[in-house]
Amino acid sequence: MTAWFDEHTLDQLTVPEPRLPALEKWLLEEVWTKARFQANDMVPSEYLKSGETLVNGMECMLTATADSYFDELCALPVPSRTVADFFAHYKEGCVLVLDGCSLREMPRLMELAGISRRPVIEALCSRSAIPSTTERFVGERLGLGLPVTAPSRLTTRRELREKNIRFYFFHHPNEHQTISDDAGHVLMWHSFPDRRFMDSTASTAEFFDGIWDTLEIVWKKTVQALHPSRHVLVTSDHGYVYLGPGLSDRSLDGKDRALNGKRSREFTEEELLPAETPELFVDRERRLAAIRGRCHNRPQAPSPAQSVYRHEGISLMEVLTPWLILGPMEV
């Protein structure tokens, strides 16, 4: 009997109640943990593969027996877990959005918090938008009244100036910016690790080793550059599904045809929307559709087609994201 199928977990997931709280607890306390990282000889790629085996097993079981968890993933997120809510609670709070960071990296983020002498106040799950795209997250999940747009375009947005929010966009891990400590909120957006997934080397589990190591560089340029008295939220706009060998649901092959080989797609007014199916989420009001589950889609572009790290669909690891609140630096 594998760790994801013990009697207690089975009881939690088969009662007629929401399943997502139990799944979040399982992911944070049993799968993506410091203890399991250490049990994998502290090799990030081995930790990734063994954890994904557990998550894949859980998703296969749920899809076959209790697929209503997809509906829970698509529902509105838990209140008080938006950037706007954090700013309302912490008047001088600072936020770091790591584009494409997932729950897998939580132990690493907490380790870096410890090195920085910042106590962990909350270590929970937040949510991506549906579908799990960056632009949708900006417009629908930040809670700051922004349009659906790319984060690189936020530097001059009046919505942020009016709320006294200073915005910093980081393109590369080694990029340095001087972050002002004037009164008000700070919102930092870092394109790491998502931009790396477009790299031709993002085709093996070993690629994850570099993600794990590079987080320390990113941390030094962002969190450690903030005034030590500030509270800090570290979160993400979306996670990603890892589609290594044996970790893709072959029953979903070809189900992305209506999406032109993508994980999600927006449809024009002139186009016919596809029918909603167990494999395909369709939002008729927003005229968009997204794949449900671990589908190894075949995008019509040469570079990302090789990547085994994908997002924009609906699965546990794409939609559930880190929510890590850190206190002021301890003396």
C-alpha positions as CSV (number, residue, x, y, z in Angstrom):
1,M,0.0,0.0,0.0
2,T,1.6,3.3,-1.1
3,A,1.8,6.4,1.0
4,W,-0.8,8.2,-0.9
5,F,-3.4,5.5,-0.4
6,D,-3.4,4.9,3.3
7,E,-6.7,4.4,5.2
8,H,-6.8,7.9,6.7
9,T,-6.2,9.7,3.4
10,L,-8.8,7.5,1.7
11,D,-11.4,8.3,4.4
12,Q,-10.8,12.1,3.9
13,L,-11.2,11.9,0.2
14,T,-14.3,9.7,0.0
15,V,-16.6,11.6,2.5
16,P,-19.2,13.9,0.8
17,E,-17.3,17.0,1.7
18,P,-14.8,19.3,-0.1
19,R,-11.6,17.3,-0.9
20,L,-9.3,20.2,-1.5
21,P,-8.4,21.0,2.1
22,A,-7.2,17.4,2.7
23,L,-5.3,17.4,-0.6
24,E,-3.5,20.7,0.3
25,K,-2.6,19.3,3.7
26,W,-1.3,16.1,2.1
27,L,0.8,18.0,-0.5
28,L,2.3,20.3,2.1
29,E,2.8,17.9,5.0
30,E,3.6,14.6,3.3
31,V,4.7,15.1,-0.3
32,W,6.6,18.4,-0.7
33,T,8.5,18.4,2.6
34,K,12.0,18.9,3.9
35,A,11.9,15.3,5.3
36,R,11.2,13.8,2.0
37,F,13.8,15.9,0.3
38,Q,16.3,14.6,2.8
39,A,15.0,11.0,2.3
40,N,16.0,11.5,-1.4
41,D,19.6,12.2,-0.4
42,M,18.9,16.0,-0.9
43,V,19.0,15.6,-4.7
44,P,16.3,17.9,-6.1
45,S,15.6,15.8,-9.2
46,E,15.2,12.6,-7.2
47,Y,12.9,14.4,-4.8
48,L,10.9,15.7,-7.8
49,K,10.5,12.3,-9.4
50,S,9.5,10.5,-6.2
51,G,7.0,13.2,-5.3
52,E,5.5,13.3,-8.7
53,T,5.0,9.5,-8.6
54,L,2.9,10.1,-5.4
55,V,0.9,13.0,-6.9
56,N,0.3,11.1,-10.2
57,G,-1.0,8.2,-8.2
58,M,-3.4,10.4,-6.3
59,E,-4.6,12.2,-9.4
60,C,-5.2,8.9,-11.2
61,M,-7.3,7.7,-8.2
62,L,-9.3,10.9,-7.9
63,T,-10.0,11.2,-11.6
64,A,-11.3,7.6,-11.6
65,T,-13.4,7.9,-8.5
66,A,-13.9,11.5,-7.3
67,D,-13.2,13.9,-10.1
68,S,-15.3,16.6,-8.5
69,Y,-11.9,17.9,-7.1
70,F,-11.6,19.6,-10.5
71,D,-14.7,21.6,-9.7
72,E,-13.1,22.6,-6.4
73,L,-9.9,23.7,-8.2
74,C,-11.9,25.9,-10.5
75,A,-14.0,27.5,-7.7
76,L,-13.1,30.8,-6.2
77,P,-10.0,30.7,-4.0
78,V,-10.0,30.9,-0.2
79,P,-10.7,34.4,1.1
80,S,-7.7,36.4,2.4
81,R,-5.2,34.8,0.1
82,T,-4.8,37.5,-2.5
83,V,-2.0,40.1,-2.6
84,A,-4.6,42.8,-1.9
85,D,-5.7,41.0,1.3
86,F,-2.1,40.7,2.4
87,F,-1.5,44.4,1.8
88,A,-4.7,45.2,3.7
89,H,-3.4,43.2,6.7
90,Y,0.2,44.3,6.6
91,K,0.4,48.1,6.0
92,E,4.1,48.1,5.1
93,G,4.0,44.6,3.6
94,C,6.2,43.4,0.6
95,V,5.3,40.7,-1.9
96,L,7.4,38.6,-4.1
97,V,5.7,36.7,-6.9
98,L,7.9,34.0,-8.3
99,D,6.5,33.3,-11.8
100,G,5.8,29.6,-12.1
101,C,7.1,28.6,-8.7
102,S,5.3,25.5,-7.3
103,L,4.5,23.8,-4.0
104,R,7.5,21.5,-4.7
105,E,9.8,24.4,-3.9
106,M,8.2,25.2,-0.5
107,P,10.9,23.4,1.5
108,R,13.6,25.4,-0.3
109,L,11.8,28.7,0.2
110,M,11.4,27.9,3.9
111,E,15.1,27.0,4.1
112,L,16.0,30.3,2.6
113,A,13.7,32.1,5.1
114,G,15.6,30.4,7.9
115,I,18.9,31.5,6.5
116,S,17.6,35.0,6.3
117,R,16.4,34.8,9.9
118,R,12.8,35.5,8.9
119,P,10.2,33.5,10.9
120,V,7.5,31.6,8.9
121,I,4.1,33.0,9.9
122,E,2.0,31.0,7.3
123,A,2.9,28.2,4.9
124,L,-0.2,27.4,3.0
125,C,-1.7,27.0,-0.5
126,S,-2.9,29.8,-2.7
127,R,-4.4,29.4,-6.2
128,S,-3.7,30.3,-9.8
129,A,-6.4,31.7,-12.0
130,I,-8.4,29.3,-14.2
131,P,-6.8,28.6,-16.6
132,S,-3.4,28.8,-14.9
133,T,-1.9,31.6,-17.0
134,T,0.1,34.5,-15.8
135,E,-2.0,37.2,-17.4
136,R,-5.2,35.8,-16.0
137,F,-3.6,35.8,-12.5
138,V,-2.7,39.5,-12.8
139,G,-6.3,40.4,-13.7
140,E,-8.3,37.9,-11.6
141,R,-6.2,36.8,-8.5
142,L,-4.0,39.7,-7.4
143,G,-7.1,41.6,-6.3
144,L,-5.6,45.0,-7.2
145,G,-8.1,46.0,-9.9
146,L,-5.6,45.4,-12.7
147,P,-6.5,44.2,-16.3
148,V,-5.7,40.8,-17.7
149,T,-2.1,41.6,-18.8
150,A,1.5,40.6,-18.7
151,P,3.4,41.6,-15.4
152,S,6.1,43.3,-17.4
153,R,3.5,46.0,-18.3
154,L,2.6,46.9,-14.7
155,T,5.5,49.3,-14.1
156,T,3.5,52.3,-15.2
157,R,0.0,51.2,-14.1
158,R,-1.9,54.0,-12.3
159,E,-3.9,51.3,-10.3
160,L,-0.6,50.6,-8.4
161,R,0.4,54.2,-8.0
162,E,-3.0,55.1,-6.6
163,K,-2.6,52.3,-4.0
164,N,0.9,53.5,-3.1
165,I,2.4,50.2,-4.4
166,R,6.0,50.3,-5.8
167,F,6.4,47.7,-8.5
168,Y,9.7,46.0,-9.6
169,F,10.0,43.5,-12.4
170,F,13.0,41.2,-12.5
171,H,13.9,39.5,-15.8
172,H,16.9,37.4,-14.8
173,P,18.1,35.7,-11.6
174,N,21.2,37.9,-11.3
175,E,19.4,41.1,-12.0
176,H,20.0,43.7,-9.3
177,Q,17.5,46.5,-8.5
178,T,17.7,49.1,-5.7
179,I,14.4,48.7,-3.8
180,S,13.3,51.9,-2.1
181,D,12.3,51.7,1.6
182,D,9.9,54.6,1.4
183,A,6.5,54.2,3.1
184,G,4.0,52.1,1.2
185,H,3.8,48.6,-0.2
186,V,6.3,46.8,-2.4
187,L,5.3,44.3,-5.2
188,M,8.2,42.4,-6.8
189,W,7.6,40.1,-9.8
190,H,10.3,37.7,-10.9
191,S,10.2,35.9,-14.2
192,F,12.1,33.0,-12.6
193,P,11.5,30.0,-12.8
194,D,8.9,30.2,-15.6
195,R,11.1,31.7,-18.2
196,R,13.6,28.9,-17.7
197,F,10.9,26.3,-18.8
198,M,11.2,27.6,-22.3
199,D,14.8,26.5,-22.4
200,S,15.7,23.5,-24.5
201,T,17.2,21.9,-21.5
202,A,13.9,21.8,-19.7
203,S,13.3,18.2,-20.9
204,T,14.6,16.1,-17.9
205,A,14.1,15.9,-14.2
206,E,17.7,17.0,-13.7
207,F,16.7,20.5,-14.9
208,F,14.9,20.8,-11.6
209,D,18.4,20.8,-9.8
210,G,19.2,24.1,-11.4
211,I,15.8,25.6,-10.3
212,W,16.5,24.5,-6.7
213,D,20.0,26.0,-6.7
214,T,19.1,29.3,-8.5
215,L,16.4,30.1,-6.0
216,E,19.1,31.2,-3.6
217,I,20.4,33.8,-6.1
218,V,16.8,35.1,-6.7
219,W,16.2,35.3,-3.0
220,K,19.3,37.4,-2.3
221,K,18.2,39.9,-5.0
222,T,14.7,40.2,-3.7
223,V,13.7,39.1,-0.2
224,Q,17.1,39.9,1.3
225,A,17.1,43.3,-0.4
226,L,14.1,44.4,1.6
227,H,14.2,46.3,4.8
228,P,14.5,43.7,7.7
229,S,11.5,45.2,9.5
230,R,9.0,44.4,6.7
231,H,6.6,41.4,6.5
232,V,7.0,39.5,3.3
233,L,4.7,37.3,1.3
234,V,6.3,34.9,-1.2
235,T,3.8,33.4,-3.6
236,S,3.3,32.5,-7.3
237,D,0.9,33.1,-10.2
238,H,0.8,29.4,-11.1
239,G,2.6,26.1,-10.6
240,Y,3.4,23.5,-13.3
241,V,2.7,19.9,-14.1
242,Y,5.8,17.7,-14.5
243,L,5.3,15.2,-17.4
244,G,8.3,12.9,-17.1
245,P,8.1,9.3,-18.2
246,G,5.0,7.5,-17.0
247,L,3.5,10.7,-15.6
248,S,1.1,11.6,-18.3
249,D,-2.5,10.3,-18.6
250,R,-2.5,8.6,-22.0
251,S,-6.3,8.6,-22.0
252,L,-6.0,12.4,-22.6
253,D,-4.0,12.0,-25.8
254,G,-5.7,14.0,-28.5
255,K,-8.1,15.7,-26.1
256,D,-6.3,19.0,-26.7
257,R,-7.2,19.2,-30.4
258,A,-9.8,21.9,-29.8
259,L,-7.1,23.8,-28.0
260,N,-4.7,23.6,-31.0
261,G,-2.3,21.5,-29.0
262,K,-2.2,23.9,-26.1
263,R,-3.2,23.5,-22.5
264,S,-5.7,26.3,-22.7
265,R,-7.1,28.6,-25.4
266,E,-9.3,31.7,-25.7
267,F,-11.9,31.6,-28.5
268,T,-13.1,34.5,-30.6
269,E,-16.7,35.4,-31.0
270,E,-16.7,33.9,-34.5
271,E,-15.4,30.5,-33.3
272,L,-17.5,27.7,-32.0
273,L,-16.7,26.8,-28.4
274,P,-16.1,23.1,-27.8
275,A,-18.4,21.0,-25.6
276,E,-17.4,20.6,-22.0
277,T,-16.3,17.0,-21.2
278,P,-14.6,15.3,-18.3
279,E,-11.3,16.1,-20.0
280,L,-12.0,19.7,-21.0
281,F,-13.1,22.7,-18.9
282,V,-15.1,25.3,-20.8
283,D,-16.1,28.8,-19.6
284,R,-18.7,30.1,-22.0
285,E,-18.9,33.5,-20.5
286,R,-15.1,34.1,-20.8
287,R,-15.0,32.0,-24.1
288,L,-12.0,29.9,-23.0
289,A,-11.3,26.2,-22.5
290,A,-8.5,24.3,-20.7
291,I,-7.4,20.7,-20.4
292,R,-8.1,18.9,-17.1
293,G,-5.4,16.5,-15.8
294,R,-1.9,15.4,-16.8
295,C,-2.1,15.7,-20.5
296,H,1.2,15.8,-22.4
297,N,0.0,18.4,-24.9
298,R,1.8,18.9,-28.2
299,P,2.1,22.7,-28.7
300,Q,2.9,23.9,-32.2
301,A,6.2,25.5,-31.4
302,P,9.6,23.8,-31.5
303,S,11.2,25.0,-28.3
304,P,8.5,24.5,-25.6
305,A,7.3,21.3,-27.2
306,Q,10.4,19.6,-25.7
307,S,9.7,20.8,-22.1
308,V,8.3,18.4,-19.6
309,Y,7.3,21.3,-17.3
310,R,4.0,22.8,-18.4
311,H,1.2,25.1,-17.1
312,E,-2.1,26.7,-18.3
313,G,-4.1,23.6,-17.6
314,I,-6.1,22.4,-14.6
315,S,-4.3,20.0,-12.3
316,L,-3.2,20.0,-8.6
317,M,0.4,21.1,-9.3
318,E,-0.6,23.8,-11.8
319,V,-3.4,25.4,-9.8
320,L,-2.2,25.1,-6.2
321,T,0.6,27.5,-5.4
322,P,2.8,28.6,-2.5
323,W,1.5,31.1,0.1
324,L,4.4,31.9,2.5
325,I,4.2,34.8,4.9
326,L,7.4,35.7,6.6
327,G,7.9,38.0,9.6
328,P,10.5,40.7,10.2
329,M,14.1,39.6,10.4
330,E,15.0,38.3,13.9
331,V,18.0,39.9,15.6
